[in-house]
Amino acid sequence: MPIPVNKRILILTEDEKSSKYYFNAFKKDEKLRRDLGAVSVDIFHPKDYSPLGLVNDAKERKKKAIRGKNKYDEIWIVLDRDGHANFDQALNTAQANQINVALSIRCFEYWVLLHYEYTTRGYRKCDEIINHIKKNHLKDYSKAYCCYEDLIDKVNTAIKHGEMVVKHCKRDLDSGIKIYDLAAYTNVHELVKKLIDPKKYWG
């Protein structure tokens, strides 16, 4: 019998639909459910729609868990770079408080797209990515659509593409370009790898 990974993980997402549905689906997956028993997936939608609000909420949850002697081993926040302000402050605050950020530019749908193709094209709006996905790959896709079942058998391809994106962006980041100013970026694969193989990455 598999031994569950004894970790307590919190994932907070600003998106009330697509990324929320996606990450919640990991816990419902029969193949993963036993190993992910200690992973807590929560949804938070800040009143001001700001990444900083999400980070501050994560800080409070972290402090509360420590006070209750039930601390999280890791906290992740899932963020989009889709027109938000105070992004620099949000990322710096997260780093200072050891809060991990799964960032997508322009939005979470870029991670979805990487399951089907590798691209570093810079999309101006999230709707452009959604329309591309619907036209070329998944005609029923929308932010209200739980795409987990459609994507899970392609997740290793997406992880490979995500790693290629990060490698592609390294020169720009090393030259001083801020991560939130990149045309296209995601590191969601860093979190997803831990969810599909928790024994390897958290065991």
Stockholm file with secondary structure:
# STOCKHOLM 1.0

chainA/1-203         MPIPVNKRILILTEDEKSSKYYFNAFKKDEKLRRDLGAVSVDIFHPKDYSPLGLVNDAKERKKKAIRGKNKYDEIWIVLDRDGHANFDQALNTAQANQINVALSIRCFEYWVLLHYEYTTRGYRKCDEIINHIKKNHLKDYSKAYCCYEDLIDKVNTAIKHGEMVVKHCKRDLDSGIKIYDLAAYTNVHELVKKLIDPKKYWG
#=GR chainA/1-203 SS CCCCCCCCEEEEESCSSHHHHHHHHHHHCTTTTTTTTTEEEEECCCTTCCHHHHHHHHHHHHHHHHHTTCCCSEEEEEEECSSCSCHHHHHHHHHHTTCEEEEEESCTHHHHHTTTCCCCCCCSSHHHHHHHHHHHTCTTCCTTSCCHHHHGGGHHHHHHHHHHHHHHHHHHHHTTCCGGGSSSEECHHHHHHHHHCHHHHHC
#=GC SS_cons         CCCCCCCCEEEEESCSSHHHHHHHHHHHCTTTTTTTTTEEEEECCCTTCCHHHHHHHHHHHHHHHHHTTCCCSEEEEEEECSSCSCHHHHHHHHHHTTCEEEEEESCTHHHHHTTTCCCCCCCSSHHHHHHHHHHHTCTTCCTTSCCHHHHGGGHHHHHHHHHHHHHHHHHHHHTTCCGGGSSSEECHHHHHHHHHCHHHHHC
//
